[in-house]
Every structure is written in C-alpha cells, then in structure tokens.
C-alpha cells in the first residue's frame, strides 16, 4: 500500500493566508461561542453583531456594481 505524506500547514501559515470572508467567519464564530458562554453583555453582543454586519457588507457588491 502506498501512502502519501502531505505537509500540514501551521496555524501561523493559515493565518497569513486568511481572506476577508474567512476572517469574518472566524470573528462570527468566536462571538457566537462567547455569547453562548455568557461572556458578553447584551450591549456587547449587539455591538459585536453590528460590527460584523458592517464589515461583512463590504463583501457584498453594491447595487450599482451588479451586472
């Protein structure tokens, strides 16, 4: 049986290659975990959710850019 070894990327390599959508996903998941653990106040939760929404809007094409 033939086995192929593939080099696993380190977390630092993955971080260097992270795209904007991936970054937003990481932030969203982190905020969700913190919220579920009760680590965020209601005010903090609202502000974090809005911040993610605002940054995420930068990924969506504007109406004038749609074909």
C-alpha positions as CSV (number, residue, x, y, z in Angstrom):
1,X,0.0,0.0,0.0
2,X,1.3,3.4,-1.0
3,X,0.9,6.3,1.4
4,X,1.4,10.0,0.5
5,X,2.5,12.4,3.1
6,X,1.1,15.9,2.8
7,X,2.6,18.8,4.8
8,X,0.1,20.2,7.2
9,X,0.1,24.0,7.4
10,X,0.8,25.6,10.8
11,X,-1.7,27.9,12.3
12,X,0.6,30.8,11.5
13,X,0.6,29.8,7.8
14,X,-3.2,29.5,7.8
15,X,-3.5,32.9,9.5
16,X,-1.2,34.6,6.9
17,X,-3.4,33.2,4.1
18,X,-6.7,34.1,5.6
19,X,-9.1,36.0,3.4
20,X,-11.5,38.7,4.4
21,X,-14.5,36.3,4.3
22,X,-12.6,33.8,6.3
23,X,-11.7,36.5,8.8
24,X,-15.3,37.5,9.3
25,X,-16.3,33.9,9.7
26,X,-13.7,33.4,12.5
27,X,-14.9,36.6,14.2
28,X,-18.6,35.5,13.9
29,X,-17.9,32.0,15.3
30,X,-15.9,33.5,18.2
31,X,-18.6,35.9,19.0
32,X,-21.2,33.1,19.0
33,X,-19.1,31.0,21.4
34,X,-18.6,34.0,23.7
35,X,-22.3,34.7,23.6
36,X,-23.3,31.1,24.4
37,X,-20.8,31.0,27.2
38,X,-22.3,34.2,28.7
39,X,-19.1,36.1,28.3
40,X,-20.7,39.1,26.5
41,X,-23.2,41.5,27.9
42,X,-26.3,42.2,25.8
43,X,-24.8,45.6,24.8
44,X,-21.5,43.9,23.8
45,X,-23.4,41.2,21.8
46,X,-25.4,43.9,19.9
47,X,-22.2,45.9,19.1
48,X,-20.2,42.9,18.0
49,X,-23.1,41.7,15.8
50,X,-23.4,45.1,14.2
51,X,-19.6,45.4,13.7
52,X,-19.6,42.0,11.9
53,X,-22.6,43.1,9.8
54,X,-20.9,46.4,8.8
55,X,-17.6,44.7,7.9
56,X,-19.5,41.9,6.0
57,X,-21.4,44.5,3.9
58,X,-18.0,45.4,2.3
59,X,-18.1,41.9,0.8
60,X,-21.4,42.4,-1.0
61,X,-21.4,44.1,-4.3
62,X,-23.3,47.4,-4.3
63,X,-26.5,47.7,-6.4
64,X,-24.6,49.8,-8.9
65,X,-21.9,47.1,-9.3
66,X,-24.3,44.3,-10.0
67,X,-24.5,43.2,-13.6
